[in-house]
Amino acid sequence: MQLNKAPSSDGYVWVRQGLWLFKKNPLAFLMLVFLYIFIAQFAILIPVFGVFAVLLLTPALTVGFMTACQKVILGERILPTVYLEGLRNDSPGVRKNLLVLGTIYAFAILILSLVASAFIDFKQLVTLLTQQQPPTIREVQDLYLGLSIGILLYIPVAMVMWFAPVLIAWEKMSVGQALFSSWIACWTNKAAFIFYLMIWAVFIVAVPFFMEAFLDGFGLRAAIPFVIPPYSMAALTVMYCSFFATWKACFNK
């Protein structure tokens, strides 16, 4: 396996390749993302353990989705059970290492949450996101400040976790090797990743915001639930598909 250094322009290429992959079997990918969101929302209803279980299984589910990307390229049928591919791996230690990785991820998120709570008033944030009346300028500033702090804290975790599940499942690396290799791959290609993430920030955050403002401005607020959620679901699914493109670009056998 060889680590590649991609030019910054590849960030845009990865987005295009994610769209290409999504278009090969959109129903299968939408089904997988919807299933993941449904399971995650259901699990969150279980106090403490539910959130931990979702985080614990995140690496294995990542391997399942990446396997689905491979299968779509090969023209194979996709079933929901593809999410179990990582846990059904027959190679020694893979299942255990994925669960260890999930445990590390869960504790990392717990620590980040505790650190972030010193800067972010989560109770106020939830109230802001659920209230019916338009937020004040001060509340919007607090929201963006909280999001910025959360993103900055999460970046190191994202870098070590980005490729780690696939490196464990497909390259049979140990947990430590996978975390280190993922960090090196992301750092080596940081310019491309910055461009890539900026593009997705526009499509995932900015576009829905302006769509809502546009519809609200023309008195079409009732249409928002029929426009923005389907768009956001499709954009999120294409983004997940583009993860496979980052893997193919950064690692080459």
C-alpha positions, -999 to +999 in steps of 0.1 A: +000+000+000+013+034-009+004+068+005-003+094-022+000+132-020-030+147-038-031+183-052-055+207-035-077+206-066-085+170-058-109+182-031-133+191-059-125+159-077-135+139-047-169+156-045-175+149-082-165+113-078-189+110-048-217+123-070-207+098-098-208+069-073-241+080-059-257+082-094-247+045-100-272+033-073-289+062-055-317+041-040-292+018-023-271+046-009-301+065+003-314+034+020-282+028+038-279+064+051-316+065+061-311+032+080-281+046+098-299+078+108-330+058+119-309+034+141-289+063+155-320+083+164-336+052+180-305+044+200-302+079+213-336+074+230-318+048+253-301+069+280-263+068+280-259+033+266-276+042+233-252+070+224-222+049+235-234+019+213-237+041+182-202+055+187-188+021+195-202+007+162-193+037+141-160+022+127-177-011+118-206+008+101-181+029+082-165-003+069-199-015+058-207+017+039-173+017+022-178-020+013-211-010-003-193+016-024-170-012-037-200-034-044-218-007-064-187-001-085-186-038-093-224-038-100-233-060-071-265-060-052-266-039-019-285-052+011-288-036+046-266-064+060-236-049+043-233-028+075-222-061+092-193-067+068-167-053+092-179-074+121-182-106+100-146-103+088-128-136+092-093-122+095-079-126+131-083-095+152-103-073+128-136-075+146-118-069+180-098-040+166-129-023+151-146-025+185-115-012+203-114+016+177-151+023+184-144+024+222-115+049+216-138+070+195-166+070+220-143+081+248-128+107+226-162+122+219-170+121+256-138+140+265-145+165+237-181+170+250-167+177+285-141+202+271-167+218+248-191+223+277-167+248+292-171+270+262-207+262+249-240+265+268-257+234+253-290+241+271-291+275+254-280+260+221-309+234+221-334+262+230-321+283+201-324+254+176-359+244+187-376+278+193-401+290+168-393+327+167-363+340+146-331+342+167-315+375+176-281+386+161-265+378+195-280+343+195-267+336+160-233+348+169-233+325+199-244+296+177-216+301+152-191+305+180-202+273+195-201+255+162-166+268+154-153+257+188-169+223+183-154+219+148-119+229+159-120+204+188-132+176+165-107+181+137-079+160+154-103+132+161-116+133+126-081+131+112-071+099+131-105+083+125-110+091+088-092+061+073-086+041+105-117+017+102-108+008+066-071+004+073-080-021+101-106-040+080-089-040+046-052-036+054-052-056+086-034-029+106-034-027+143-054+000+160-023+021+167-010+018+131-044+026+116-048+058+138-013+070+129-016+062+092-049+080+090-034+111+106-004+110+083-027+106+052-049+135+062-020+157+071-001+149+039-032+158+019-045+187+042-048+212+013-071+189-006-091+181+025-095+217+034-109+224-001-130+193+000-145+203+034-152+238+023-172+226-006-193+204+016-198+232+041-214+251+013-236+223+002-246+209+036-248+242+056-250+273+034-273+260+006-301+248+030-298+281+049-303+302+018-330+279+005-350+284+038-344+321+037-355+322+000-387+302+006-395+322+037-390+355+019-416+345-007-441+333+018-435+296+010-425+285+045-450+256+043-429+242+015-397+241+035-403+205+050-408+192+014-377+209-001-349+211+025-350+177+042-349+157+008-321+180-004-301+176+028-306+138+028-293+136-008-264+159-002-254+140+030-255+107+010-233+120-018-209+132+009-207+097+024-201+083-011-172+108-016-155+093+015-146+063-008-131+087-033-108+102-006-096+066+002-088+058-034-070+090-039-049+089-007-040+052-007-029+031-036-017-004-037 
